[in-house]
Amino acid sequence: MRRIPQYAALLVYLVFLGFPLVWLLSTALKTPQEMASLDPAWIPREPTLANFAAAFGEQDLVGAGLRSLVVALASAFLTVAVALPAAYALARYQGVLKRIALGWVLVSQVFPFILIIIPLFMVMRELDLVNTLAGLVAVHVTFTLPFALWMLQGYVRSVPRELEEAAAVDGAGRMRAIVKVVAPLLAPGVVATLLFSFISSWNEFLFALVVLKDPDVMTLPLTLVRFTGPEGVARLGPLAAASLMATIPSLIFFAIIQRRLRSGLMAGAVKG
């Protein structure tokens, strides 16, 4: 009986989280006449797949999805590859540089990105990275790196120094101790950081809008905007169908690694 309030609160929270996805599915299956009705219903009266056919027929959703997947995966793995050694240095070493680096991380999280859009475009143009996926990956890595670094250094701090010292006593050098002892213990944190970086890059719109101009290289968020007419009127049916399909890769990715993500977040929160 004491668990009933907990389960009730959990149920309310699940309904709150699942409402947008359920309503998106309902809208994607409705006809235009039913969407224009003043009496909306949860369950479509005449379910149809015409919105999905229109979405895939009018826009290159598969190509845009593949480009988004490439950008998100590249951004996630590059972010972790850069942040992991830096996080180890921040967690293990003391000094002025550490305080400066942590200050940079905090400042970067409160700095409004809209202020650097024009300078960013000018820099990307000088580097000949405008309208390229490589340029978008570079931008995503740059702006995801501070938070990833902050996350990972908390996980590194949760690994006791005594384990490295014991490995050193057994004759292992620093690099071998890091690879053989520390790295396996950081797996949950690395997975959590990978997921954060992947989702951030997959959903990112503003920087993609600035960097990418050619429809042939646009990512999925930019392609979804094309379902909005010149006067700002959205075609809700195809847009809902395309948006629903756009959520599937991130849901699959989360479902695969959610156990490691949960353990990683708990480790970072409790021990970091």
C-alpha positions as CSV (number, residue, x, y, z in Angstrom):
1,M,0.0,0.0,0.0
2,R,2.9,2.4,0.7
3,R,4.1,2.0,-2.9
4,I,0.7,3.1,-4.4
5,P,1.5,6.9,-4.3
6,Q,4.9,6.2,-5.9
7,Y,3.4,4.2,-8.7
8,A,0.7,6.8,-9.2
9,A,3.3,9.6,-9.4
10,L,5.3,7.5,-11.8
11,L,2.3,6.9,-14.0
12,V,1.5,10.6,-14.1
13,Y,5.1,11.3,-15.1
14,L,5.0,8.7,-17.9
15,V,1.8,10.1,-19.2
16,F,3.4,13.6,-19.2
17,L,6.4,12.3,-21.1
18,G,4.5,10.2,-23.5
19,F,1.7,12.7,-24.4
20,P,3.7,14.4,-27.2
21,L,4.6,11.1,-28.9
22,V,1.1,9.7,-28.7
23,W,-0.5,12.9,-30.0
24,L,2.1,12.9,-32.8
25,L,1.1,9.4,-33.8
26,S,-2.5,10.2,-33.6
27,T,-2.1,13.3,-35.9
28,A,0.0,11.3,-38.4
29,L,-2.8,8.9,-38.8
30,K,-5.6,11.4,-39.3
31,T,-7.1,12.8,-42.5
32,P,-7.0,16.5,-43.2
33,Q,-10.7,16.8,-42.5
34,E,-10.3,15.2,-39.1
35,M,-7.4,17.4,-38.2
36,A,-9.5,20.5,-39.0
37,S,-12.3,19.3,-36.8
38,L,-13.2,21.4,-33.8
39,D,-13.7,18.2,-31.8
40,P,-10.3,16.5,-31.8
41,A,-10.1,12.8,-30.8
42,W,-7.3,10.7,-29.5
43,I,-8.0,7.8,-31.8
44,P,-8.4,8.6,-35.5
45,R,-11.9,7.8,-36.8
46,E,-10.6,6.9,-40.2
47,P,-6.9,6.0,-39.8
48,T,-4.8,6.6,-43.0
49,L,-1.2,6.2,-44.1
50,A,-1.5,8.9,-46.7
51,N,0.5,11.3,-44.5
52,F,3.5,8.9,-44.4
53,A,3.3,8.4,-48.2
54,A,3.2,12.2,-48.7
55,A,6.1,12.8,-46.3
56,F,8.4,10.3,-48.0
57,G,7.2,11.2,-51.5
58,E,7.7,15.0,-51.2
59,Q,11.0,15.1,-49.2
60,D,14.1,12.9,-49.1
61,L,13.6,11.8,-45.6
62,V,15.8,8.7,-45.9
63,G,18.7,10.6,-47.3
64,A,18.3,13.4,-44.7
65,G,18.0,10.8,-41.9
66,L,21.2,9.1,-43.1
67,R,23.1,12.4,-43.1
68,S,21.8,13.2,-39.6
69,L,22.9,9.8,-38.4
70,V,26.4,10.2,-39.9
71,V,26.7,13.7,-38.3
72,A,25.3,12.6,-34.9
73,L,27.5,9.5,-34.7
74,A,30.7,11.3,-35.8
75,S,30.0,14.2,-33.4
76,A,29.3,11.8,-30.5
77,F,32.4,9.7,-30.9
78,L,34.7,12.7,-31.7
79,T,33.4,14.5,-28.6
80,V,34.1,11.5,-26.3
81,A,37.5,10.9,-27.9
82,V,38.5,14.5,-27.2
83,A,36.8,14.9,-23.8
84,L,37.9,11.6,-22.2
85,P,41.7,12.4,-21.9
86,A,40.9,16.0,-21.0
87,A,38.5,14.9,-18.3
88,Y,41.1,12.6,-16.9
89,A,43.6,15.5,-16.7
90,L,41.0,17.7,-15.0
91,A,40.1,15.0,-12.5
92,R,43.6,13.9,-11.6
93,Y,45.7,17.0,-11.7
94,Q,45.6,20.3,-9.7
95,G,46.7,23.7,-10.7
96,V,45.8,27.0,-12.3
97,L,45.1,25.4,-15.7
98,K,42.5,23.2,-14.1
99,R,40.6,26.1,-12.6
100,I,40.8,28.0,-15.9
101,A,39.5,25.0,-17.8
102,L,36.6,24.5,-15.4
103,G,35.8,28.2,-15.6
104,W,35.7,28.0,-19.4
105,V,33.3,25.0,-19.2
106,L,30.9,26.9,-16.9
107,V,31.0,30.1,-18.9
108,S,30.4,28.3,-22.2
109,Q,27.2,26.8,-20.8
110,V,25.6,30.2,-19.9
111,F,26.9,32.1,-23.0
112,P,24.0,32.6,-25.5
113,F,24.8,30.9,-28.7
114,I,22.7,33.3,-30.8
115,L,25.4,36.0,-30.3
116,I,28.1,34.0,-32.2
117,I,26.1,32.9,-35.2
118,I,27.5,35.6,-37.5
119,P,31.1,35.2,-36.3
120,L,30.7,31.4,-36.6
121,F,29.5,31.7,-40.2
122,M,32.4,33.9,-41.1
123,V,34.9,31.5,-39.6
124,M,33.3,28.5,-41.3
125,R,33.4,30.4,-44.6
126,E,37.1,31.2,-44.3
127,L,37.8,27.5,-43.6
128,D,35.7,26.5,-46.6
129,L,33.4,24.4,-44.3
130,V,30.1,26.0,-45.2
131,N,27.6,23.7,-46.7
132,T,29.5,20.6,-45.6
133,L,28.7,17.8,-43.1
134,A,32.3,18.0,-41.9
135,G,31.8,21.6,-40.9
136,L,28.6,20.8,-39.1
137,V,30.3,18.0,-37.2
138,A,33.1,20.4,-36.1
139,V,30.5,22.9,-34.8
140,H,28.6,20.2,-32.9
141,V,31.8,18.8,-31.3
142,T,32.8,22.3,-30.3
143,F,29.6,23.2,-28.6
144,T,28.9,19.8,-27.0
145,L,32.5,19.3,-25.7
146,P,32.2,21.5,-22.6
147,F,29.3,19.7,-21.1
148,A,30.7,16.3,-22.1
149,L,34.0,17.3,-20.4
150,W,32.1,18.2,-17.3
151,M,30.2,14.9,-17.2
152,L,33.3,12.7,-17.8
153,Q,35.5,14.4,-15.2
154,G,32.9,13.5,-12.6
155,Y,33.0,9.9,-13.6
156,V,36.8,9.9,-13.6
157,R,36.8,11.3,-10.1
158,S,34.6,8.5,-9.0
159,V,37.4,6.0,-9.8
160,P,39.6,5.7,-6.7
161,R,43.3,6.7,-7.2
162,E,44.2,3.7,-5.2
163,L,43.4,1.4,-8.1
164,E,46.0,3.2,-10.3
165,E,48.5,3.2,-7.5
166,A,48.0,-0.6,-7.1
167,A,48.5,-1.1,-10.8
168,A,51.7,1.0,-10.6
169,V,53.0,-1.2,-7.7
170,D,52.4,-4.2,-10.0
171,G,54.7,-2.6,-12.6
172,A,52.1,-1.0,-14.9
173,G,52.9,2.4,-16.4
174,R,50.4,5.3,-16.3
175,M,49.1,4.6,-19.8
176,R,48.6,0.9,-19.1
177,A,46.9,1.7,-15.8
178,I,44.5,4.1,-17.6
179,V,43.7,1.6,-20.4
180,K,43.5,-1.6,-18.3
181,V,42.1,-0.2,-15.0
182,V,40.4,3.2,-15.4
183,A,38.9,2.9,-18.8
184,P,36.7,-0.2,-18.1
185,L,35.3,1.5,-15.0
186,L,34.4,4.5,-17.1
187,A,32.2,2.6,-19.6
188,P,28.9,3.7,-18.0
189,G,30.0,7.3,-18.1
190,V,31.2,7.1,-21.6
191,V,27.9,5.6,-22.7
192,A,26.0,8.3,-21.0
193,T,28.1,11.0,-22.6
194,L,27.8,9.3,-26.0
195,L,24.0,9.4,-25.7
196,F,24.0,13.0,-24.7
197,S,26.2,14.0,-27.6
198,F,24.2,11.9,-30.1
199,I,20.9,13.3,-29.0
200,S,22.2,16.9,-29.0
201,S,23.6,16.5,-32.5
202,W,20.5,14.6,-33.9
203,N,18.1,17.3,-32.7
204,E,20.2,20.4,-33.4
205,F,18.7,22.9,-35.8
206,L,20.2,26.4,-35.4
207,F,23.8,25.7,-36.3
208,A,22.7,23.3,-39.1
209,L,20.5,26.2,-40.5
210,V,23.6,28.5,-40.6
211,V,26.1,26.0,-42.0
212,L,24.0,24.0,-44.5
213,K,22.4,25.7,-47.5
214,D,22.2,23.0,-50.2
215,P,19.1,20.7,-49.9
216,D,21.3,17.8,-50.9
217,V,23.3,18.1,-47.6
218,M,20.6,19.2,-45.2
219,T,20.0,17.1,-42.1
220,L,16.6,15.8,-40.9
221,P,15.6,18.9,-38.7
222,L,16.1,21.2,-41.7
223,T,14.1,18.8,-44.0
224,L,11.2,18.9,-41.6
225,V,11.0,22.6,-41.9
226,R,10.3,22.2,-45.6
227,F,6.8,20.9,-44.7
228,T,6.0,24.5,-43.8
229,G,4.6,26.7,-46.5
230,P,5.9,30.1,-47.6
231,E,3.3,31.8,-45.4
232,G,4.3,29.8,-42.3
233,V,1.3,27.4,-42.5
234,A,2.4,23.9,-41.6
235,R,1.0,20.8,-43.3
236,L,0.3,19.0,-40.1
237,G,-0.3,15.5,-41.5
238,P,3.0,15.0,-43.4
239,L,4.9,17.0,-40.8
240,A,3.6,14.8,-38.0
241,A,4.4,11.7,-40.0
242,A,7.9,12.8,-40.8
243,S,8.5,14.0,-37.2
244,L,7.4,10.6,-35.9
245,M,9.8,8.8,-38.2
246,A,12.6,11.2,-37.0
247,T,12.2,10.2,-33.4
248,I,12.6,6.5,-34.1
249,P,16.5,6.4,-34.4
250,S,17.0,8.2,-31.1
251,L,14.4,6.0,-29.4
252,I,16.2,2.8,-30.7
253,F,19.6,4.2,-29.7
254,F,18.3,4.9,-26.2
255,A,16.6,1.6,-25.8
256,I,19.8,-0.3,-26.7
257,I,22.0,1.5,-24.1
258,Q,19.5,2.6,-21.5
259,R,20.8,0.2,-18.9
260,R,24.4,1.5,-19.1
261,L,23.0,5.0,-19.3
262,R,21.1,4.6,-16.0
263,S,24.1,3.1,-14.2
264,G,26.3,5.8,-15.6
265,L,24.1,8.6,-14.5
266,M,23.8,7.2,-11.0
267,A,27.6,6.7,-10.7
268,G,28.2,10.3,-11.8
269,A,25.6,11.7,-9.5
270,V,26.4,9.8,-6.4
271,K,30.2,9.5,-6.5
272,G,31.2,12.4,-8.7
